[in-house]
């Protein structure tokens, strides 16, 4: 009885991981992006230009790591495009901070948040899209 349950549990977990595309590849990218998100919040809440600059540079490192991480083949091109767009914004934020242009840096930080929302929609697929595939 215990063996049957273990086999059934293993089958369900294996099937669900295939259905939702969870693998060690997506997990590593997810960890990188969660760290990036944390650094983003820290940059937004930073009290000084120096602190904000530290977090921006850590986000830049995160984007480099994300670009090198394995990702789902069906979304790789779109994710890489998004990473490039975010990297360009981060470079602009760094430059603005170094030049003392705090308002411009904050505006670009908000643009990164909008990019996050835009690209998170790509990652989230409905049950029906997983079941039948994308028809677009």
N, C-alpha and C positions, 0 to 999 in steps of 0.2 A: 504494500500500500504506500509506504513512504517513498519507495523507488519510483512508483508510478507518478506520484505527486511531483517529485523532483524532475522527472522527465517532462511532465506537462508544464511545469513552471519554466524550465529551460526553453521549451518550444515557444511559449508565449513571449518570453523576454527576447528571444532571437527574432521572432516574427515582428514584434513591436519595434525593435531597433531597426529592422529593415524597412518597415512601413514609414517610420518617422525620420529615417536617414541619420540616426545617431550612430556615430562611430568614434573611434579615438581621434580621427581626423577632425571632425566637426567639434569635438570636445576641446581640442587644443585651440582652435580658432575662437571658440566660445570663451575660454579662459582668458585669452589675449584681449578680447573685446570687453569682457567684464572689468579687467584691469584698466583698460583704456577709459571705460565709463567712470570708474572710480577716480582716475587722474583728472578727467574732465570736471567732475564735481569739485574736486579739490582746487582746480584752477579757477573755477567760477567763484568759489568761496574764499580764495586767497586774499589776505589783507595787504600784501605788498606786491610790487612789481617783481621783485626777486623770487618770491614764493611762486607766483603765477608762472614765471619763466621756467622754474624747475619742473613744474607739472606739465607745461607745454612741451618741454624737451623730452619728458618721459612719454608723453603721448606720441611724439615723433618716433621714438624708439618702438613703441607699440605698433605703429602703422608699418614700420619696416618689418617687424616680426610677423604681422598679419599677412603682409604681401608674400612672405615666404612660407607661410603655413599651408598645409594641404587643405583644400576646400572642395565642396561639391562641384563636380564637373559642369553641371547644368547652370550653375550660377557664377562660376569662376570669373568669367569675363566682366560681368556686371559688378562683382565685388571688387575686382582689381581697379575698375574705373572709379568706384566709390572711394577706395583707399587713396587713389591718386588725387581725387578732389579734396579729400580731407587733408592729405599731406600738403597740398598747395595752401589751404587755409591756415594750417599750422605754421607754415613758413611765414605767411603774412602776419600772423599773430606774434610770432617771435620778433619779426622786424619791427612791428608797431610797438611792442613792449621795449625793445632796445632803444627806440627813438622817443620813448615817453608818450606815445599816442594811445593812452589808455582807452579812450572811447572807441577808437577804431579796433583795438584788440578785443574789447567786449562785444562789439558788433560781429566780428568774425567768429568769436566763440559761439554766439547764438546761431550763426550759419552752420556751424558744425553740428549743433543739436538738430537743426532741420534736416541735415544730411543723414544723421542717425535715424531719424524717424522714417525718412524716405527709403533707406536701404534695409531697415528692419522689416518693412513690408515684403521685401523680396524673400526674406528668410522664413517668414510665416506663411505656411500654405494650409489651406483648409483640408479637412479629412477627405473631401470629394476630389480635390486636386491630387492628393496622394493616391487615392484609389483609382481614379480614371486618367490621371495625368493632366498636364496643362493643354488646353485646346486653343490657346491663343496663338 
